[in-house]
Amino acid sequence: MKNTALTDKHIALGAKMVPFAGYNMPVQYAGINVEHETVRNAVGVFDVSHMGEFILKGDGALALIQQVSANDATKLFDGKVQYSYLPNKEGGIVDDLLVYRINEKTYMLVVNASNIEKDWDWIQSFNTQGVDMKNISDRTSLLAVQGPLAAQALQSLTSVDLAAMEYYTFTKGVFAGVENVLISATGYTGAGGFEIYFDHQHSEKIWDAVFEAGAAYGIKPIGLGARDTLRLEMGFCLYGNDINDQTSPLEAGLGWVTSFNKSFTNSEALALQKQNGVANKLVSFEMVERGIPRHDYEICDANGNTIGKVTSGTQSPSLQKAIGLGYVDKAFSKIDTDIFIKIRDNKIKAKVVKLPFFKK
């Protein structure tokens, strides 16, 4: 099992450590609910150095990205980030990812930790034009500083005007005295904030500086447990749960990042699916009756007929109610439709609702 450069810090802080995507990761420190509220109301820090980073460089870099990803990367400009996914040839999803345009011929792709090797091999298999590809995952550390006070907490560490940065943009600059740090106005929480990329040799220095600068704002370390509840309240998909090699991106609601004005892997089949309509849809639901939905629980109709399956579920700390995502037959996907979650052989009532669950 791999460690991040900050594993010893987490252990010293009393984190509960668990195996996650081949890494030894902190799942919680003070507790998931209190950490969740810290991010929603103030500012918290996640060590997400397990994520993968690839640099694609050269004349053919954009063409390669256009081929393997569904979104239209020609819309990017220097300093802009784009959410996208890698379609496979069977109608499913290799991974979802972020695409960073550093300059016209240089891009950074940020992929899920569990898929680093798979994604690398997949993209490389399309690299027929000799694009220079570098996997910098093992030498890159990544902190997600999230919450409404993130800009104020970090501002003393950089001359970059953090509050002025637009969502899904990034810049490179000096941060905590370290040069060439990539500061990105992105995150997986819906609470606002930044993701900070830097060489792993600077990890402890930057971690300490962030906590010193943020002390007056109540900054706290946050584990992966709260990261999951925060992302679920926003309805963000988690690879391996809500999307995978078998799930259709159109059924998963990823049509908004699927650009049919270009050709990409399996684009013809996906265009046909769009034309014919999907059979199932990923819906968001909240429990009407008491019970917590969990991954792989059956979803059924009022008569007990199976109509789908839960992909993610939890007790929402912000809303004090149970929420979930799941695929259902399209006929049951409309807002306010009653559905039932099978919990220990009991049908527990829920209803389809609009995302996000948590509204600011």
For each residue, the residues with C-beta under 8 A, 3 or more apart:
1: 19 22 23 24
2: 22 23 24 50
3: 7 23 24
4: 7 23 24 25 47 49 50 141 200 203
5: 49 141 200 201 203 204
6: 9 10 47 49 141 203 204 207
7: 3 4 10 11 17 24
8: 11 12
9: 6 12 13 47 204 207
10: 6 7 13 15 17 26 29 47 221
11: 7 8 14 15 17
12: 8 9
13: 9 10 26 29 221
14: 11 29
15: 10 11 26 27 28 29 221 223
16: 26 27 28 29 223
17: 7 10 11 24 25 26 27
18: 24 25 27 224
19: 1 22 23 24 25
20: 23 25 27 50 113 224
21: 25 50 112 113 114
22: 1 2 19 50 113 114
23: 1 2 3 4 19 20 50 113
24: 1 2 3 4 7 17 18 19
25: 4 17 18 19 20 21 47 50 223 224
26: 10 13 15 16 17 29 47 221 223 224
27: 15 16 17 18 20 223 224 225
28: 15 16 31 32 35 223 224 225 226
29: 10 13 14 15 16 26 35 220 221 222 223
30: 34 35 220
31: 28 34 35
32: 28 35 36 223 225 226 229 317
33: 36 37 226 317
34: 30 31 37 38
35: 28 29 30 31 32 38 39 44 220 222 223 225 226
36: 32 33 39 40 226 229 230 317 318
37: 33 34 40 41 317 318
38: 34 35 41 42 43 44 147 218 220 222 226
39: 35 36 42 43 44 146 147 189 191 222 226 230
40: 36 37 147 191 230 317 318 358
41: 37 38 147 148
42: 38 39 147 148 149 217 218 219 220
43: 38 39 145 146 147 148 149 150 153 193 214 217 218 219 220
44: 35 38 39 145 146 147 219 220 221 222 226
45: 143 144 145 146 207 210 211 214 219 220 221 222
46: 143 144 145 146 222 223 224 227
47: 4 6 9 10 25 26 141 142 143 207 221
48: 51 142 143 144 195 227
49: 4 5 6 140 141 142 143 200 203
50: 2 4 20 21 22 23 25 113
51: 48 110 111 112 113 137 142
52: 110 111 112 113 115 116 119 120 135 137
53: 108 109 110 111 135 136 137 140 142 197
54: 108 109 111 119 120 123 133 134 135 136 137
55: 106 107 108 132 133 134 136
56: 61 64 65 106 107 108 109 123 131 132 133
57: 61 105 106 107 131 132 133 134
58: 61 105 129 130 131 132
59: 105 129
60: 63 64 127 129 130 131
61: 56 57 58 64 65 105 106 107 131
62: 65 66 73 74 104 105 107
63: 60 66 67 129
64: 56 60 61 67 68 123 126 127 129 131
65: 56 61 62 68 69 73 99 107 109
66: 62 63 69 72 73 74 262 264
67: 63 64 126 263 264 265
68: 64 65 86 122 123 126 264 265
69: 65 66 73 84 85 86 97 99 264
70: 84 85 86 87 249 254 257 258 259 264 267 270
71: 75 82 83 84 85 99 257 258 259
72: 66 75 259 261 262
73: 62 65 66 69 76 82 84 99 101 107
74: 62 66 262
75: 71 72 82
76: 73 80 82 99 101
77: 80 101
78: 101 102 103 104
79: 101 169 170 171
80: 76 77 100 101 168 169 170
81: 98 99 100 101 168 169 170 184 186
82: 71 73 75 76 98 99 101 168 257
83: 71 96 97 98 168 257
84: 69 70 71 73 96 97 98 99 257
85: 69 70 71 93 94 95 96 97 243 249 254 257
86: 68 69 70 93 94 95 96 97 119 122 123 265
87: 70 91 92 93 94 249 264 265 266 267 270
88: 91 92 93 94 122 245 265 266
89: 265 266
90: 245 246 266
91: 87 88 248 266 269 270 273
92: 87 88 244 245 246 247 248
93: 85 86 87 88 96 239 243 244 245 247 249 252 254
94: 85 86 87 88 115 118 119 122 245
95: 85 86 111 112 115 118 119 239
96: 83 84 85 86 93 112 237 239 243 254
97: 69 83 84 85 86 109 110 111 112 119
98: 81 82 83 84 109 110 186
99: 65 69 71 73 76 81 82 84 107 108 109
100: 80 81 107 108 109 110 170 182 184
101: 73 76 77 78 79 80 81 82 104 106 107
102: 78 106 107 108
103: 78 106
104: 62 78 101
105: 57 58 59 61 62
106: 55 56 57 61 101 102 103
107: 55 56 57 61 62 65 73 99 100 101 102
108: 53 54 55 56 99 100 102 182
109: 53 54 56 65 97 98 99 100 119 123
110: 51 52 53 97 98 100
111: 51 52 53 54 95 97 115 116 119
112: 21 51 52 95 96 97 115 116 119 239 240
113: 20 21 22 23 50 51 52 116
114: 21 22 239 240
115: 52 94 95 111 112 118 119 239
116: 52 111 112 113 119 120 135 137
117: 120 121
118: 94 95 115 121 122
119: 52 54 86 94 95 97 109 111 112 115 116 122 123
120: 52 54 116 117 123 124 133 135
121: 117 118 124 125
122: 68 86 88 94 118 119 125 126
123: 54 56 64 68 86 109 119 120 126 127 133
124: 120 121 127 133
125: 121 122
126: 64 67 68 122 123 265
127: 60 64 123 124 130 131 133
128:
129: 58 59 60 63 64
130: 58 60 127
131: 56 57 58 60 61 64 127
132: 55 56 57 58
133: 54 55 56 57 120 123 124 127
134: 54 55 57
135: 52 53 54 116 120 138
136: 53 54 55 139 140
137: 51 52 53 54 116 140
138: 135 200
139: 136 199 200
140: 49 53 136 137 197 198 199 200
141: 4 5 6 47 49 197 198 199 200 202 203 206
142: 47 48 49 51 53 195 196 197
143: 45 46 47 48 49 195 196 206 207 210
144: 45 46 48 187 188 189 193 194 195 196 227
145: 43 44 45 46 150 153 154 193 194 195 196 210 214 219
146: 39 43 44 45 46 150 187 188 189 191 192 193 194 222 230
147: 38 39 40 41 42 43 44 150 153 189 191 192 193
148: 41 42 43 191 192
149: 42 43 152 153 214 217 218 219
150: 43 145 146 147 153 154 162 192 193 194
151: 154 155 162 163 192 193 194
152: 149 155 163 217
153: 43 145 147 149 150 210 213 214 216 217 219
154: 145 150 151 157 158 162 194 210 213 214
155: 151 152 158 162 163
156: 213
157: 154 175 176 209 210 213
158: 154 155 162 173 174 175 176 181 183
159: 173 174
160: 165 171 173 175 183
161: 164 165
162: 150 151 154 155 158 165 183 185 194
163: 151 152 155
164: 161
165: 160 161 162 169 170 171 183 185 194
166: 169 185
167: 185 186
168: 80 81 82 83 185 186
169: 79 80 81 165 166 184 185
170: 79 80 81 100 165 182 183 184 185 186
171: 79 160 165 182 183
172: 180 181 182 183
173: 158 159 160 181 183
174: 158 159 177 178 179 181
175: 157 158 160 178 181 183 196 198 206
176: 157 158 181 202 205 206 209 210 213
177: 174 205 209
178: 174 175 181 198 202 205 206
179: 174
180: 172 198 199
181: 158 172 173 174 175 176 178 196 197 198 202 206
182: 100 108 170 171 172 196 197 198
183: 158 160 162 165 170 171 172 173 175 194 196
184: 81 100 169 170 194 195 196 197
185: 162 165 166 167 168 169 170 193 194
186: 81 98 167 168 170 194 195
187: 144 146 190 191 192 193 194 195
188: 144 146 227 230 231 236
189: 39 144 146 147 193 227 230 231 234
190: 187 230 231 233 234 236 356 358 360
191: 39 40 146 147 148 187 230
192: 146 147 148 150 151 187
193: 43 144 145 146 147 150 151 185 187 189
194: 144 145 146 150 151 154 162 165 183 184 185 186 187
195: 48 142 143 144 145 184 186 187
196: 142 143 144 145 175 181 182 183 184 206 210
197: 53 140 141 142 181 182 184
198: 140 141 175 178 180 181 182 202 203 206
199: 139 140 141 180 202
200: 4 5 49 138 139 140 141 203
201: 5
202: 141 176 178 181 198 199 205 206
203: 4 5 6 49 141 198 200 206 207
204: 5 6 9 207 208
205: 176 177 178 202 208 209
206: 141 143 175 176 178 181 196 198 202 203 209 210
207: 6 9 45 47 143 203 204 210 211
208: 204 205 211 212
209: 157 176 177 205 206 212 213
210: 45 143 145 153 154 157 176 196 206 207 213 214 219
211: 45 207 208 214 215 219 221
212: 208 209 215
213: 153 154 156 157 176 209 210 219
214: 43 45 145 149 153 154 210 211 217 218 219
215: 211 212 218 219
216: 153
217: 42 43 149 152 153 214
218: 38 42 43 149 214 215
219: 42 43 44 45 145 149 153 210 211 213 214 215
220: 29 30 35 38 42 43 44 45
221: 10 13 15 26 29 44 45 47 211
222: 29 35 38 39 44 45 46 146 226 227
223: 15 16 25 26 27 28 29 32 35 46 226 227
224: 18 20 25 26 27 28 46 227 228
225: 27 28 32 35 228 229
226: 28 32 33 35 36 38 39 44 222 223 229 230
227: 46 48 144 188 189 222 223 224 230 231
228: 224 225 231 232 238 312 314
229: 32 36 225 226 232 233 314 316 317
230: 36 39 40 146 188 189 190 191 226 227 233 234
231: 188 189 190 227 228 234 236 238
232: 228 229 235 236 238 312 313 314 316 323 324 325 357
233: 190 229 230 316 318 319 323 356 357 358
234: 189 190 230 231 355 356 357 358
235: 232 284 325 355 356 357
236: 188 190 231 232
237: 96 241 242 243 252 254 282 325
238: 228 231 232 241 242 243 312
239: 93 95 96 112 114 115 242 243 244
240: 112 114 244
241: 237 238 244 295 311 312 325
242: 237 238 239 247 252 282 311 312 325
243: 85 93 96 237 238 239 247 249 252 254
244: 92 93 239 240 241 247
245: 88 90 92 93 94
246: 90 92
247: 92 93 242 243 244 251 252 282 327
248: 91 92 251 252 270 273 278 280
249: 70 85 87 93 243 252 254 255 258 270
250: 253 254 255 258 270 273 274 278
251: 247 248 278 279 280 281 282 327
252: 93 237 242 243 247 248 249 282
253: 250 256 281 282
254: 70 85 93 96 237 243 249 250 257 258
255: 249 250 258 274
256: 253
257: 70 71 82 83 84 85 254
258: 70 71 249 250 254 255 270 274
259: 70 71 72 262 264
260: 267 270 271 274
261: 72
262: 66 72 74 259 267
263: 67 267
264: 66 67 68 69 70 87 259 267
265: 67 68 86 87 88 89 126
266: 87 88 89 90 91 269 270
267: 70 87 260 262 263 264 270 271
268: 271 272
269: 91 266 272 273
270: 70 87 91 248 249 250 258 260 266 267 273 274
271: 260 267 268 274 275
272: 268 269 275 276
273: 91 248 250 269 270 276 277 278
274: 250 255 258 260 270 271 277
275: 271 272
276: 272 273
277: 273 274 330
278: 248 250 251 273 281 330
279: 251 329 330
280: 248 251 308 327 328 329 330
281: 251 253 278 327 328 330 333
282: 237 242 247 251 252 253 311 325 326 327
283: 325 326 327 328 332 333 339 352
284: 235 323 324 325 352 353 354 355 357
285: 293 323 324 325 326 339 341 350 351 352 353
286: 319 321 322 323 324 350 351 353 357
287: 290 291 292 293 321 322 323 324 341 348 349 350
288: 338 349 350 351
289: 348 349 350
290: 287 322 348
291: 287 322 341 343 346 348
292: 287 313 314 315 322 343
293: 285 287 297 310 313 322 323 324 326 341 343 350
294: 297 310 313
295: 241 310 311 312 313
296: 309 310
297: 293 294 309 310 313 341 342 343
298: 306 308 309 310 341 342
299: 306 307 308 309 310 326 327 328 339 340 341 342
300: 303 304 305 306 307 339 340 341 342 347
301: 304 305 307 332 339 340
302: 338 340
303: 300
304: 300 301 340 347
305: 300 301
306: 298 299 300
307: 299 300 301 328 329 332 339
308: 280 298 299 326 327 328 329 332 339
309: 296 297 298 299 326 327
310: 293 294 295 296 297 298 299 313 324 325 326 341
311: 241 242 282 295 324 325 326 327
312: 228 232 238 241 242 295 324 325 326
313: 232 292 293 294 295 297 310 322 323 324 325 326 341
314: 228 229 232 292 322 323 324
315: 292 320 321 322 323
316: 229 232 233 319 320 321 322 323 357 358
317: 32 33 36 37 40 229 320
318: 36 37 40 233 358
319: 233 286 316 323 357 358
320: 315 316 317
321: 286 287 315 316
322: 286 287 290 291 292 293 313 314 315 316
323: 232 233 284 285 286 287 293 313 314 315 316 319 357
324: 232 284 285 286 287 293 310 311 312 313 314 341 350
325: 232 235 237 241 242 282 283 284 285 310 311 312 313
326: 282 283 285 293 299 308 309 310 311 312 313
327: 247 251 280 281 282 283 299 308 309 311
328: 280 281 283 299 307 308 332 333 339 352
329: 279 280 307 308 332 333
330: 277 278 279 280 281 333
331:
332: 283 301 307 308 328 329 337 339 352
333: 281 283 328 329 330 337 352
334: 337 352
335: 352 353 354
336: 351 352 353
337: 332 333 334 351 352
338: 288 302 349 350 351
339: 283 285 299 300 301 307 308 328 332 349 350 351 352
340: 299 300 301 302 304 347 348 349 350
341: 285 287 291 293 297 298 299 300 310 313 324 347 348 350
342: 297 298 299 300 345 346 347 348
343: 291 292 293 297 346 348
344:
345: 342
346: 291 342 343
347: 300 304 340 341 342
348: 287 289 290 291 340 341 342 343
349: 287 288 289 338 339 340
350: 285 286 287 288 289 293 324 338 339 340 341
351: 285 286 288 336 337 338 339
352: 283 284 285 328 332 333 334 335 336 337 339
353: 284 285 286 335 336 357
354: 284 335
355: 234 235 284
356: 190 233 234 235 359
357: 232 233 234 235 284 286 316 319 323 353
358: 40 190 233 234 316 318 319
359: 356
360: 190
